[in-house]
Amino acid sequence: MTRPFESQVALVTGAASGIGAACAAAFASGGAEVWCADIDATGVGETVAHIRSTGAIAHPLALDVTDESQWENAVATVGNLNLVVHAAGISAGAPIVDMTLVEWRRVTAVNLDGSFLAMKYGVRALRERGGSITAIASASGIKAAPGAAAYSSSKAGVRMLARVVARECQTMGCAVRVNTVSPAGVRTPLWSGMPFFRDMVGQLGSEDAAYAALAAAPGGSRFATPEQIAAAVCYLASDAAAMITGTDLVIDDGYTI
């Protein structure tokens, strides 16, 4: 079995569930020592326990990705970083006329401010020895969807932020690669927090039925698994992608075509 991340140290945010948990597990199976960061201590504990049960190395790390002082402490705690993945993200589905400023700021704080802090402190930690930073953006940052003003805007911002930071790293002469992954629908707990999805589950009888209905809707696409997205993140973080920086890898089953 190949272990592309042998002796490397990874920090993954949003590691309590979904894409973040899948990325943490994938890096660990590839040989990395993984720090699993989230504000959800219970979920992170489950992720860490799962990874350790496979014989790999993982540690829990409490982190509010919107808090700069916590980022400083997190990077200092982890030490010699090689890989950073910012997978923490939230959404709020509402038409612009109904969305409150509080909701808008909550989404952009986690998704965009969190990416800014991940890249700021990631570059600081990696610039002497090089490494990889990957942020989870979204196909919703490419293709507009009603009711997703905050989510789509924040994710579009993440895509451009990564390109700017990648260029800055080149200008500084440091070997830090910065990329994004933009999935369309992924089967994660994020959906259960959306009222319209809960309504669909109630009407159709199961989450599987709700996912199938969304995929079959005009302009829809199949839903990916978190593990499929994690595989793409691992590729971008690996030596196989050594020439790739400032790139957005779209994984959307043709949704944005």
Helices and strands as residue ranges (DSSP letters): E 9-13, H 18-29, E 33-38, H 41-53, E 57-62, H 68-78, E 83-86, H 101-108, I 109-113, H 114-126, E 131-136, G 139-141, H 149-172, E 176-183, G 189-193, H 195-204, H 207-216, H 226-237, G 239-241, E 248-251
